[in-house]
């Protein structure tokens, strides 16, 4: 399993989990700016969600912060909250 990051337009990072046997690609938080941080000792990816994901105008479904993610791309939990990053 590879943890990969790609920077798109305006240097916005997107993070992917890629299986090495089938090259299946799983985007972590699709369409959201996410930075790859590394791995935990028990095999979960660590990523930083740079801006909150809102379910409505006032409620954040996922606050910005550091998350642990299973190899198939399923978010397991928020590790810690981090203030949103400013972008261009």
N, C-alpha and C positions, 0 to 999 in steps of 0.2 A: 504494500500500500504506500502510495506517495502522497504527500501533502504539497500541493503546488499553488503558486500565486501568480496571477497575471495582472498587469497594470493596463487598464484601458485608457480611453480618452481622458485627458486632464489628470493623468496619473492616479486614477481611481482603481484600487486593488480589488480583485475578485479571487476567491479561494476555491480550490477544487480538491477532492479526494479521488485518486486514480488507482484502480486495482492493477497490479502488474501482470496478472495472469490473463485477463480479458481486455484490459485497457478501458474498462467501464469508467465513465466520468460522472462524478456526483458533485454538483456545485453546492457549496455551503452558503445558506441564506441567498438563494437566487435573486439577482438584480439588486443586491445590497453591497455596499463597500465593506469588505472583510479582509483582514490581514492574517496571514498564517503565522502562528507563534511557535509551533513545534508539537511534541508528543508528551503525554503523561507516562508514568512508569507502567500503567496498566493498559496501554495501547489506545488511548483516546487522543484525538487531535485537539489541540488548543488553538482557538481562533479569537480574534478581536473584532466584534461588530462595531463599526465606527459611528453609525447613526442608529437611533432607535427605529424599530418597525412599528408603525401605528396601526391599530385595528379600527380606530376612529380618530377624529381630529384632536381629542383630548387624552385618549388612553393609549399607552404604549403596550403592544402585544409582547414585544421583546425590547427591553431597554438596551442601550449601548453598553458594552462590557465584554468581558472575556468568558467564552463558552467552551464547554467540553463537547466533542462531537464523536459519535461512533463512526467506524470505518465506512459504513454505508451512507453517511451523511446525515443521520438522525441526531439532532441536538439532544444531549442528555440533560444538561443543566447549566445555569448561569454560575460561573465560578466566582466572579466578583463584578460589581458595577464599575464602569469607567465613564466619566463625562464624555458626551459626544465630541468628536473631532471636527474641527472646522475644515471645510474643503473649499475648492475654488468655485 
